Amino acid sequence: MATQVPFRDRTRATKYQQRLPLPPQFAQILKDYTREVLREQPADIVSWSAEYFKKAALDCDPLVARQPPPEHYAPSVQFPEFELFAQKVAKVLASMDNDGKTGFLYVHLVKRTLLDAFTLNKAQALYILSSDYVNVRPDGTMEYKQFARDASNAILFFHNNAGFEFPDVRHQDDSDAVVHGMVKEELQDELLRVMRTVDKGQLGRLTYAQYRQALMDAPLQLTRRDIDVLCAEAEQTSDGFIDFRNEVANAFGLLYLAQSFTALDEQQPAEDAS
């Protein structure tokens, strides 16, 4: 039987990352080191550790231990094409950040970059931005340098599978579609009620943090992915507010999409079956 690989794992950068085995005797060396630290209780553990391992190296092989260290360490790159693409993604995102000065971007700007610079469609961009390696801060910004690497394999997957499409509620009869046990009108009414409770000034808009918290507090059993999809799609104005009425109008289709992301993540491809 061939190994079955869920869809989620086929869009992860981890398949390209080096799988490095532990060095021989690592467990015993670490065990001995830990025992000596507990016994000595050094005040300066860094300096003490340096001396400890220098002595251990001399005891093991005096000739090797006295060799000067290399000027730099350059790990081998097992997948150069992936590495170059990941660097490209990071560079494009950095260009949106005043040449990389802060290291953070608003999530809706990252989405726009995925759409425009990397020609993904909205569903593909939202799938990536709701994956569990994405961490958005309360103000709606995210650190993008590690994200560039984590997301690169998914971007490449979508580029190499041009015919791949996520299920779309717009292609179905809305009256038959249900999300979290609710039809479209019921879901919209409940979301509006929740948002208006937070909107004390009755202005029809909330900050990103208020919007996200309102979704988390909504009695709809929204998942982390549901909330991430809704927040990634929410456009912020120049002063940082979200017009929640516009977002609620599109919420049903987005939640249907998030539901399909979760189902697809665990799906086994037919070609992997025996």
HELIX and SHEET records of a PDB file:
HELIX    1   1 PHE A    7  ARG A   10  1                                   4    
HELIX    2   2 ALA A   13  TYR A   16  5                                   4    
HELIX    3   3 PHE A   26  GLU A   40  1                                  15    
HELIX    4   4 ILE A   45  CYS A   60  1                                  16    
HELIX    5   5 PRO A   62  ALA A   65  1                                   4    
HELIX    6   6 PRO A   80  SER A   95  1                                  16    
HELIX    7   7 VAL A  107  ASP A  116  1                                  10    
HELIX    8   8 LYS A  122  LEU A  129  1                                   8    
HELIX    9   9 LYS A  145  ASN A  160  1                                  16    
HELIX   10  10 VAL A  169  HIS A  171  5                                   3    
HELIX   11  11 ASP A  174  ASP A  176  5                                   3    
HELIX   12  12 LYS A  184  VAL A  198  1                                  15    
HELIX   13  13 TYR A  208  ASP A  217  1                                  10    
HELIX   14  14 ARG A  224  GLU A  233  1                                  10    
HELIX   15  15 PHE A  244  ASP A  265  1                                  22    
HELIX   16  16 ALA A  270  ASP A  272  5                                   3    
SHEET    1   A 2 PHE A 104  TYR A 106  0                                        
SHEET    2   A 2 THR A 141  GLU A 143 -1                                        
SHEET    1   B 2 ARG A 205  THR A 207  0                                        
SHEET    2   B 2 PHE A 241  ASP A 243 -1                                        
END                                                                             
